[in-house]
Amino acid sequence: MDRLLTGRAALLQKQIDELNQRIEELAGIGITSAADTPEEDQQRLAEFRLELEMELKTKRVVVLGTGHEYQMLGHKLGQHLRQRLSFLIERFAATKIMEEWTEGEPSVASELAKGPLKYKNVGTPQEAAFETYHCHPVNHPSHDGVLGTCEDAPSMSEHGPLDKQENRERRMLQNIQHEMESHNVGLFAVGLVHLHSMSMKLKEAGFNVAAYSWVGLDELIWADRASTSRL
């Protein structure tokens, strides 16, 4: 019995079938397309087949980098994050949703977990090895970074300490590896600053990775405008 394909694998198989049909039709009437030569079609077909083989034999993790505030239940842009998570879950046929989050706190992602879709917080515990700078900007009295509090500084945040951030990413990778043991496709929501480095760690660990980002700037602007118009 043929394996039922879902997600990215199903899309690749559809592209393969359509290209095969195109090649057969061109061969049947003895002409070639002005845009593509038969050799180019065959090359694309080989690439699609290679991608499909990789998709079927390698576990897939889809990474979405975003702002942590949007993950909180009740945030005004939470519905927009939900839309993006739901889209990626459906298109990749994910059965596991994971996120960098606070232990014990409900989130937009955790509320999506129903039926075959399972949820897990893969963030780090509140231990010294994972303790990073506070989220306060450098001009906030409670900022605890390299320069200390700089009340005359423009507003910006400091990322670090770098070794603690690295500890966090390594632990998150271990957590994801454990959670993916019984799943083939998972979605991982993470703070935007970790998007590239976590995607590379996952790739180096043998996962097939697709990475996306959403910071909600357009939605924030429209939400603020709507709020102002009601005043």
Secondary structure as the mmCIF struct_conf table of DSSP 4:
data_model
#
loop_
_struct_conf.conf_type_id
_struct_conf.id
_struct_conf.beg_label_comp_id
_struct_conf.beg_label_asym_id
_struct_conf.beg_label_seq_id
_struct_conf.end_label_comp_id
_struct_conf.end_label_asym_id
_struct_conf.end_label_seq_id
HELX_LH_PP_P HELX_LH_PP_P1 ASP A 2 LEU A 5
HELX_RH_AL_P HELX_RH_AL_P1 GLY A 7 ILE A 29
TURN_TY1_P TURN_TY1_P1 GLY A 30 GLY A 30
BEND BEND1 ALA A 34 ALA A 35
HELX_RH_AL_P HELX_RH_AL_P2 PRO A 38 LYS A 57
BEND BEND2 THR A 58 THR A 58
STRN STRN1 ARG A 60 THR A 66
HELX_RH_AL_P HELX_RH_AL_P3 HIS A 68 GLN A 71
STRN STRN2 MET A 72 MET A 72
TURN_TY1_P TURN_TY1_P2 LEU A 73 GLY A 74
TURN_TY1_P TURN_TY1_P3 LYS A 76 LEU A 77
HELX_RH_AL_P HELX_RH_AL_P4 GLY A 78 PHE A 92
TURN_TY1_P TURN_TY1_P4 ALA A 93 ALA A 93
BEND BEND3 THR A 95 THR A 95
STRN STRN3 LYS A 96 GLU A 99
TURN_TY1_P TURN_TY1_P5 GLU A 103 GLY A 104
STRN STRN4 SER A 107 SER A 107
TURN_TY1_P TURN_TY1_P6 VAL A 108 ALA A 109
HELX_RH_3T_P HELX_RH_3T_P1 SER A 110 LEU A 112
TURN_TY1_P TURN_TY1_P7 GLY A 115 PRO A 116
STRN STRN5 LYS A 118 ASN A 121
BEND BEND4 GLN A 126 GLN A 126
HELX_RH_3T_P HELX_RH_3T_P2 ALA A 128 PHE A 130
BEND BEND5 CYS A 135 HIS A 136
TURN_TY1_P TURN_TY1_P8 VAL A 138 ASN A 139
BEND BEND6 HIS A 140 HIS A 140
TURN_TY1_P TURN_TY1_P9 PRO A 141 SER A 142
BEND BEND7 GLY A 145 GLY A 145
TURN_TY1_P TURN_TY1_P10 VAL A 146 LEU A 147
TURN_TY1_P TURN_TY1_P11 GLU A 151 ASP A 152
BEND BEND8 ALA A 153 ALA A 153
HELX_LH_PP_P HELX_LH_PP_P2 PRO A 154 PRO A 154
BEND BEND9 SER A 155 SER A 155
HELX_RH_AL_P HELX_RH_AL_P5 LEU A 162 GLU A 179
HELX_RH_3T_P HELX_RH_3T_P3 MET A 180 SER A 182
BEND BEND10 ASN A 184 ASN A 184
STRN STRN6 VAL A 185 GLY A 191
HELX_RH_3T_P HELX_RH_3T_P4 LEU A 192 HIS A 194
HELX_RH_AL_P HELX_RH_AL_P6 LEU A 195 GLU A 204
TURN_TY1_P TURN_TY1_P12 ALA A 205 GLY A 206
STRN STRN7 ASN A 208 SER A 213
HELX_RH_AL_P HELX_RH_AL_P7 LEU A 217 SER A 229
TURN_TY1_P TURN_TY1_P13 ARG A 230 ARG A 230
#
